[in-house]
Amino acid sequence: MRYPPELQDPDRQPPPRTPVTPPAMPAAGATTESALAFPSFRQLFTLMGRALRLRCPHCGLGSVLRGYATVNDRCTHCGFRFTRSSDSYFSGAMLTNLAVAEGLFAVIFATVLVVSWPNVPWDTLTWLMPLGVALAPIILLPFAKVAWLTFDVAFRPVTPDEIEAPTRT
């Protein structure tokens, strides 16, 4: 609702609007839009084995991570680009990681209740369960990122545009 100028208080005006800039799109050629493919069980087990070893899902030799949970740009062995779309590519891995950690909490809590009923160790649960809930996502984060990338490679196969000859130093 607009008031006439004589009724408007200059001290109570809303601040001027600033234009919102959209998020930056990835550079041309930085996204992967390959057709969906359903892997065989053998391919899926091979890829999951590579993920458990935190290795490149494409070649199985290069390391995906540098440091604890920082993803390399490319595989050191085959040159496969790990970030297959925008900067928020691994946000799904973080959400999945949190869901798995909370599900793990629920399963462990229910198991302890069922196994130790009627003498449930409530004091121990009071101290250990929050600690587990806090630490599980941190411990599982590297595996979640590599598993996310591996499932993506399993269902959206690697294209030649994503491979670049690695530089040997």
NORHUUR-V82799 format. One record per residue. N is the residue number from 0. PHI is phi in degrees with one decimal (none if undefined). D_CENTER is the distance of its C-alpha to the mean C-alpha in Angstrom with 2 decimals. Layout:
n={N	N}
phi={PHI	PHI}
d_center={D_CENTER	D_CENTER}
This chain:
n={0	1	2	3	4	5	6	7	8	9	10	11	12	13	14	15	16	17	18	19	20	21	22	23	24	25	26	27	28	29	30	31	32	33	34	35	36	37	38	39	40	41	42	43	44	45	46	47	48	49	50	51	52	53	54	55	56	57	58	59	60	61	62	63	64	65	66	67	68	69	70	71	72	73	74	75	76	77	78	79	80	81	82	83	84	85	86	87	88	89	90	91	92	93	94	95	96	97	98	99	100	101	102	103	104	105	106	107	108	109	110	111	112	113	114	115	116	117	118	119	120	121	122	123	124	125	126	127	128	129	130	131	132	133	134	135	136	137	138	139	140	141	142	143	144	145	146	147	148	149	150	151	152	153	154	155	156	157	158	159	160	161	162	163	164	165	166	167	168}
phi={none	-102.8	-98.8	-61.3	-55.3	-72.1	-97.0	-84.4	-93.7	-65.5	-79.7	-109.9	-79.9	-68.5	-65.6	-63.8	-77.9	-104.8	-66.4	-95.5	-91.7	-69.0	-62.3	-67.7	-83.9	-64.3	-62.1	-58.2	84.2	-92.6	-111.8	-114.8	-125.1	-92.4	-68.7	-69.3	-138.8	-102.9	-74.4	-75.3	-62.6	-63.3	-62.3	-64.3	-67.2	-62.6	-64.8	-67.0	-62.2	-65.4	-66.2	-63.9	-89.0	59.3	-108.6	-58.1	-70.5	-82.8	-108.3	80.4	-110.9	-77.5	-84.8	-81.5	-107.1	-122.6	76.4	-78.4	-138.4	-91.3	-84.8	-63.7	-70.5	-139.5	-69.6	-74.2	-97.5	-107.0	83.6	-66.9	-79.8	-78.9	-83.8	-89.7	-148.7	-75.3	-61.8	-94.7	-57.6	-90.5	-66.4	-64.3	-64.7	-68.3	-65.5	-62.9	-58.5	-64.1	-64.1	-65.6	-63.6	-69.7	-64.3	-61.6	-58.2	-63.0	-65.8	-64.9	-61.9	-64.8	-64.0	-63.0	-61.8	-67.1	-70.3	-99.9	-64.7	-95.6	-100.1	-72.1	-79.0	-63.1	-62.9	-63.5	-63.0	-61.7	-94.1	-83.9	-65.4	-61.8	-64.8	-64.9	-64.8	-76.4	-87.4	-57.6	-63.1	-70.1	-69.0	-85.3	-56.9	-60.0	-68.0	-65.7	-65.3	-70.2	-64.2	-60.9	-62.1	-66.1	-64.1	-63.4	-67.2	-65.3	-100.2	-128.0	-55.8	-66.3	-103.5	-59.9	-66.0	-87.6	-102.6	-134.6	-58.7	-70.0	-89.4	-93.1	-118.9}
d_center={44.84	46.69	49.64	52.60	52.55	55.32	53.31	50.07	49.46	48.07	46.45	44.38	42.86	39.11	37.49	37.32	34.20	31.99	30.38	26.63	25.04	22.27	18.98	19.47	18.86	17.65	20.68	22.63	21.45	17.91	16.52	16.73	18.72	19.92	21.49	19.89	21.20	21.28	21.26	23.94	23.39	24.40	21.83	19.05	20.34	20.63	17.05	15.88	18.39	16.94	13.42	15.21	17.02	13.96	15.88	15.63	15.30	18.14	20.76	19.72	21.34	19.35	16.81	13.19	12.90	15.53	16.01	13.88	10.24	11.13	10.48	13.91	14.93	16.72	17.80	20.89	22.72	22.31	20.88	17.98	15.74	12.07	10.78	12.25	12.53	12.32	11.08	8.43	6.98	3.39	4.28	4.38	2.03	3.81	6.47	6.91	7.13	9.60	11.38	11.95	13.21	15.45	16.66	17.53	19.47	21.34	22.32	23.54	25.37	27.08	28.02	29.60	31.45	32.83	33.80	35.45	37.09	39.54	39.10	35.49	34.59	33.56	33.88	31.56	28.98	29.35	28.40	26.00	23.77	22.56	22.00	19.95	17.89	17.25	16.62	14.65	11.19	12.12	13.43	10.73	7.79	8.92	9.42	6.18	4.79	8.27	8.62	6.21	8.33	11.28	11.40	11.23	14.03	15.82	16.26	16.47	18.52	18.66	21.33	23.84	22.66	19.43	21.57	23.46	25.91	24.60	26.81	28.47	29.53}
